[in-house]
Amino acid sequence: MFKHLVVATNLHPGQPHYFVGYKDDGEYTEVIWTNDSWQARWFDAPDAQTEAKLLAMLCPTYRIEAQQVSNAGAAGG
């Protein structure tokens, strides 16, 4: 199965940010990003699509999408 990253690109050209996770202090939830794709959280395709939709609501100034990055874990791959 192909693995995917959730990627955020600012509406203005620039370096993409890769989703790591959330920091929740009970009152406020912060989305954690990294510039390094190897430090990002990797998802299976359906989970990446779901997470991208949720993040799009939290981060309206970014274009959020799931991107395929490898065939790690694919049968025979």
Buried (B, 14 or more C-beta within 10 A) or exposed (E): EBBBBBBBBEEEEEEBBBBBEEEEEEEEEEBEBBEEBEEBBBBEEEBBBEBBEEBBEEBEEBBBBBBEBEEEEEEEE
